[in-house]
Amino acid sequence: MTNFHRSLVLGCSALALASCGADEIVSPGTGGNITINNPPATSTPTPTPTPTSSLVTAAAGCPTISDPVGLTDSGTISGPTGEYRVCTLPAVFSASSTLPYIKGLLYRINGRVDVGTDGGPTATSADTDVELTIEPGVILYASGSSFLNVNRGNTIQANGTADRPIIFTSRDNVQGLNTSNSSGQWGGVVLSGRAPVTDCIAPGATPGTTACERQVEGSAQPALFGGATTNDSSGSMSYVQIRYSGFVLSGDNELQSLTTGGVGSGTTLHHIMSYNSSDDGVEFFGGQFNVSNLIVVGAEDDGLDTDTGVKANMQFVLVVQRPNTGDTMIEADSSNTNAENTPRQNTRISNATFIANSGVGDQAIRIRGKADYTIVNSVLAERNGTPCLRVDGTDTLGRAADAGLDEAGPVAFNSFVLDCATDFRDSSGGVTAAAIQARYEAGTNNNAGFTNTLTMDFLNGTNEGGVTVFDPTALDAFFVLPGEIGAVYAANRTWVNGWTCNSATVTFDATVSNCTTLPVYS
């Protein structure tokens, strides 16, 4: 099969979380645990449009939940979309609870909020088995170093809908203070599970076993993940936006929109949007799971960061950088400390669209540390002169598969097209740009001389539709056979509609709100 080439050139430690100060909240509420939905205003023969500033009025109180500590009525907070009752979450959910959608009410994450307590690397009768359920349309906000942590042995059910996503965001977003470049205003969401990981914190522990655990970066108290349960479940997240996250905890310790640690295949993740994270869009530490319909917009470090033995399948992935912002679209390592460790990373992506606007990174995609990595049915369009593809180390680029060593084989590309001024670059570990080109051209239906015809920065045009599709079901039963390459094409155009938000970087749907404001539901 012929491949085309357009151009060629050569060449964590645990730290303390700072405590979070009180948010700017006024008008103390009535107190008590009351569930109230305000009655609709009485119609008049000639209704006057409601001003944006009064679209929402604060709910009268906080709902009763099953957790014994319950919610704290923290008064109200105001912004361009109106006034909201603020209900602060308990520091630890010790009983399974539901956060209901109530118009005029926001839930506040204050500091580190834990779902259950850590049950250790194996399931025991001591597990707290707490499940946090979040209803469609719920908005949660935080500031500073605050983050939500789902501990091992506990689960989250945060499942929005296409027309009522669940939104995790910042206090500034609520108050209407953000611009298209705002970021890093709170921590993010962390899912901790019992699936295998590498880079154990215990000296001498064998990677991939129950003795191998890691700690969430920057957490003051142990927030551990890892084990040997490949089918472990951390619950389900779908139709979720995570905005303005990535608070710098200390030094190089920084949370991102979604962090998974040792998450197992029993976990469901789809229709998740990361917006303007000051670190990575998502970072996956170990574990074995699947993700579909993932959007990363405006991340200031890597779009997708995969590490410490993760085995992940991803389909329909859209990553768009802000101009002059961000590092790589993909950063992949098998292990931070020893590339011989198993489990070895094996990430497989089908139907991605990568828009590399950075112009400040060294490469758009970087694969290293003997990571096994496969990209098929995908488009990479580069806008500012950054080289597209880098693979470090000859043992990453070209070694043969060896099941006995948990190796899937060398990096692989099929039906992956590049629209880049510089397609490949000289890399570390003795790998030349020519060698990376040869590996790329060993695949089928690749084209490094591709001219993209994308519209709106994500929707396929004629050229994308003309590329022969690689059948990803040969890689894993998780994948479906797509109609075209790329994340979004005419036949599946609507998956980005309704639950996303728009920005100066990319507009998904004219009917949804801008990311700098909150949606208002009737």
N, C-alpha and C positions, 0 to 999 in steps of 0.2 A: 504494500500500500504506500502511496506517495505522500511525503510530508513536505511542506514548504517552509523555507526559512528566509526571513527578510533581512535581518541584520545581526551582527555579532561584534562584541567588543570584549577586551580582556580587562580584564581587570578594573536561703531565706531563714532568717532566724525569727523566732517568735518575739514580738515586741508588745509593749503595753498599749492598749487603746486609751486614748484620752477620754475622760468623761464628757458627756454631751451637756452643754448648757441648755437652759430653758429656751424654748422657742418663743417667738414674739406672739403672745396670745393675750387677748383682752376679753373683757366682759365675762367674768366667771359665770358658769351656767347654773342651772337650777339644782344640779347634783342628782343623785339617785340613778337607778338603772331603769330607764324608761324607753320604750320603743314607740316613737311617734312619727307618723308621716304627715306632713302638713297638708291640709285640704287644698284643692285647687282654688285659685281665685275665681270669684263669681264673674261670669261673662257679661259683657255689655254689648249693646247693639253695634257700637263702632269701637272695637277694641284698639287700644293704643299699644304699639310694639313696646315690649319691656326693655328698658335700657340694659346693656350688657352688665353694668355694675350691680344690678339687682336681680339677675337671673336666678340666683340661689339665695334662699334665706336659711338661716341656721336651724337645724333640727333642735327640738326642745331638750333633748337629753341623750344619754348613751344607752344602748341596748344592754340587756342582761345576757351574759354568756355563761357557759358551763364552768369556766375556770373559776376556782374559789376566790382568787384575788380580783378578777374581773377587770373592767375598763375604768379608767379614771377620767372623769369629766374635767377637761382642762380649759374650759371656756370656749372662745371662738377665735377664728382667724379670718381675715378678709383679703380679698384679691379682686382682680378684674371681673371674675365670674360671680362674685357675690360673697356672702358670709357663710361660714361653715362652723358647725359644732365640731370640736376636737375631742376625740376619745383616745386616750393614750393606752397603748398595750401594756400588759404586765411584763416585767423583766423576764419571767419564765412562764410559759404555758404548761401547767402541771396537769391539765385535764383537756381532753379533746373539746374543741370549741369551734364555733362558726362565727365569722364576721359578716353580718348581713349588710346588703346594700340598703342604705337609707338616704334619700335625697337631702342634701344640706349637711352631710356628715362626712368627716374624714378621720381615718385612723392614723395615729402618730406612733412611729417607731422611735423610742427614746433610749439611746445607748444600744448596747447589744441585747437583742431580744431572742431568747431561745425557745424553740419548740421542743418540749420535753427535756430530759437530761440525757447525757451520753450513755448509751447502753453497752459500750465496749465493742470489740471487734467481732463478737459472736452473739447470737440471740440467746437470751437467758430469761428466766422467769422474773428477773429484776427489771426488765425493760419497762420503761414508762408507757410506751405505745401511744403517745399523744399524737393526735392528728389535728392540724389546723386547716380548717376549710374557709376559703375566701370566696364570697359570692361574686357573680359577674357584675361589673360596674363599680366595684369598690375601688377607692383611691386611698393609698397609704403614702405618708410622706415622712421624711426624716431630715436631719441636718448633721453636719460634722461627722464624727466617727460612728454614728449609729448604723447598725445593720441587722438583718434578720438571719438567724442561723437555725437550720433544721438539723438537729442532732441525730446521730446513728440510733436506729431503733424507733424512730419517730417519722412522721410523714406530713407533707403538705398537699392539700388539694386546692390549688389556685387555678381554677378553670373558668376563664371568661368566655365570652362569645364574640362572634365576628362583629356584632353591633354594640356590644358592651364589654370591652376589654377590662382586665384588671390592671391598674396603673400603680407602680411604685415610683415615687418621684421625690423631689426636694421641697423644702419649705419655700425657697425662693421662687420655685415654679408656681406654687400655690398663690404667692403674693404678687405674681406678675413681674418679677424683677429680672428675669432671664433674657438673654439675647441668643442668637443662633450659635454663639461660641461659648456659652456657659457650660461648665462641666465640674466634676469633682466636688459635689456639694453634700454628699453623704456616702455611706459605705456601699451597700448592695445586698444581694441575696446569696446566701451560701447554703448548698445542699451537701450534707455529709453522710456517706454511706459506708457499707462493709465490703465493697468489692476490692479486688487486689490493687495495690499501688507499689511503687518503688521508692527509693530514697527514704528509708526508714529513719525515724528519729532515735530508735534504740540501737546502740552500737552492736554490730554483729547479728542483727535480726535478718532473717532471710526474706528478701523482697517477694511480694505476692502471697505471703502467709498471714495468719492471724497475729503473728508477732510484729508484723510490719505496719506501723501507723505513721501518719504525718499530722502536722498541726496547721490549722488555718492561719495564714500569714497575719501577724500583728495582733492576734487575740490575746488579751491579758490573762484570761483563764484558759486552760486547755480546751480547745475545740478540735477534737481529733477525728480523723477519718481513716478508713482502710480496714482490711480484713481479707477473707478468702471466699466470700459469698458472692459469686458472679451474678446471681439473679436477685440480689437485694433490691428493695424498693424504697425510694425516698418520697414516693407519692407521684403527683402529676402537676405539671404547669402547662397551661395552654392559653392562647390569646392574652398574652401578658406583655405590657410595656415596662421597661426599666429605664428610667430617665436620669441623667445628670449625676451618675454615680461615680465611684472611683476615688473616694477620699484617701489622701495620703496619710497613712498611720504613722510611719516613721521610716526614714531612709528609703529603701527600695520596697518596703512593705506597703502595698496598696491594694485595696479591694477593687473589683470590677463589677459590672452590672450583674452577671451571674457567674458564680464560682461553684464548680462541682468538685468534690473530693471523694474518690472511691464510690461513686454512684453506680448502682447495678442495673441490670437489664430489666428489672421489674419497674423501673422509673419511666414515666411517660413525659416527653418534652417535645412540644410542637407549637408553632405560631408564637414565637418569642422574639421581641424586638428590643435591642439595646440601642439607646440613643445618647450620644455625647458622654461616653464614659471617659474619664481622664486617664484611665489605664487601658486594659484590654476590653474588647466588647464582651467576650466570654473567655473563661480559662477553665480547662478541664484537666484536673490532676488525677490520673489513673482512672480506674473503673472500667466498666463495659456497658455501653448503652447506645441508644439511637436518638437522633434528633432530626426533625423535619421542619421546613418552613421557618427558617431562622434568618433574621434580619439584624445586621449590625451597621449603624450609621454614626459616623463622626467619632469613632474611638481614637484616642490620642496616642495609644501604643499599638498593640496588635489587634486585628479584627478577631481572629481565631487563634488562641494560644493553647496548644495541646502538649501534655508533658507527663512524666513519671508513669509510663506504661499504660496510658489510656488506650482502649480499643473502642473506637466510636465510628458509627456509620451516620453520615449526614446527607440528606437530599433536600434540594430546593433551598439554597443558601445564597443570600444577597449581602454583600459587604461593600459599602460605599464610604470612602474617606472624604473628610472635609478638605478643601483646598489648603495646601501647605501645612497639613496637620496629620500626624500619625506616623507609625513606623511600617510594619509589614501588614499585609492582608492575612498571611499565615505565618506563625512561628511554631515549629515543631521540634521537639526533643524527645528521645525515648526515655532518658534519665538524666538528671542534673549532675550526678556524682560519678556514675559508672555506666557507660553505654553497654556493658555486657550484662547488666541486670535484666532479669525477666520478672514480670511480663514486659515484653517489648511493645512499644507503641505500634498500633496498627490502625491508622485512621483512613477511612475511605469516604470520598466525597463525590456525589453525582449531582449535576445540575446546579452549579454555582455560577454566579455572575459577580466578578470582582472589578470594582472601579477604583483604580489607584490614582488618587489626586494628590498624594502627599508631596512629592517633589523634594522631600527632606530625608527620606529613608534611604538605606543602602541597597534595598531590593524589595520587591513586592511580596515574594514568597521565599521563605528560608526553611529548609528541611535539613536536620543535622542529627548527630548523636545516634546513628544507626536506627533512626525511626523508620518504620515501614509506612509508606504513604502512597495513596492512590487518588488521582484526580481524573474524573471522566466527565464527559458531556458538559464542559464548562467553558466560560469566556473570561479572559483577563484583558481589560482595556486600561492602558496606562496613559496618563495625561501630561506628566511633567518631567519626563526624562529618566525616571528611576528604572534600573534594570529589572526585568520581570522575575527571573527564576535563578535561585541559588541553591545548590546542594553541597553541603560540607562533608568531606570525608569520603574516601573511596569505598569504605565499608558501608556507607549509607547509600551511595550512588549505585554500586554494582555488584554486591554480594549475591550469591544464590540463596534461594529459600532453603531453610533447614527447620523442619517442624520440631525436631528434637531440641532445638535451641529457641523455640517459640518465635521463629522468624518467618515472615510471610514473603520475604524476598525483596528485591530492590525497588526503589521508587518507580511508579508506573503512571503513564499518562495515555489516555485514549480519548479521541474526540474532544480534545482540549485545545482551544485556539487562543493565540496571543496577538494582541494589537499593541506593540511596544516599539519604541524607538531603539531600545537595546533589549534583546530577548533573553540572553544568558550572560552570566558574569563569572569571571574567575573566582573560585571559592577557596576556603581553607582546607587543609588536609590533603593537598596535592591534586585537587579537582580543578580542571580547567573548564572554561566556558565551552570549548569544543567537546569535552567529554559529557557535559550536561546536555548539549545539543544532540549528541549521539544517543543518549538515553531517551530523550524526548522523541526523537525520530524513530526509535525502535517501536513506539506505539503505533496505533492505527488511527487514521483520519485526524492527525494533528496538523496544525497549520500555523507556523510562526510568522507568516507573512499576511495574516488575516487583517481585513479592514472591517471594523465593527460598524453595524448599522443600527445600534441600539437607540431607542428614543426614550426620553424621560430618565435616562441613566440606568434603566433596568429592563425595558421591554424589547424583546427580540425584534429585529427587522428581517429583511430578505436574506442577508448573508448568513445570519445565525440559523435561520430556518433551512438553509441549504446544506448544512453540515450533517453528515451521516451520524446517526445516534449509535452509541455503544450500549449494549444490553447490560445494565448494572445488576440485573438479577443473578448473573453469573458470579458476582462478588458476594452477595448475601441475600437471603430471602426478604430482608427488610425493604430492599429497594423495589420500586415499581418501574416499569418500562416507560420512559417519557416520550412525548410526541416530538420534542426538539431538545437541543442542548440548551444550557442556560437556565437561570432560576425562574424567569417569567416569560411566557410566550402566549400567544393569542388564546390558545385552548385552555390555559390555566391562569389567565390574567387576573382573575378575581381573588386569588388567595391573599394578595396584599391589600385588599380593600377592607374598609370598615374599622378594623382593629388597630391600625397603624396611626401615626401622626406625621404631619408634614413639616418641612423645614426648608431653609435656604439651600440645604445640601441636596435634598431630593423630595419630590412631591409624589405621593402614592395615590391619593384619592381626593378629589376636590370636595367631597362631602364630609371629610373628617377635619378635626381641629388642628391648628398648628401646635407643634411640640412645646412652644413657649406658653401655652395656655392649657386649661383643663377642659375636657368635654363636659357638656351639660346635658343630662338626659331628662326627658319629660317624665 
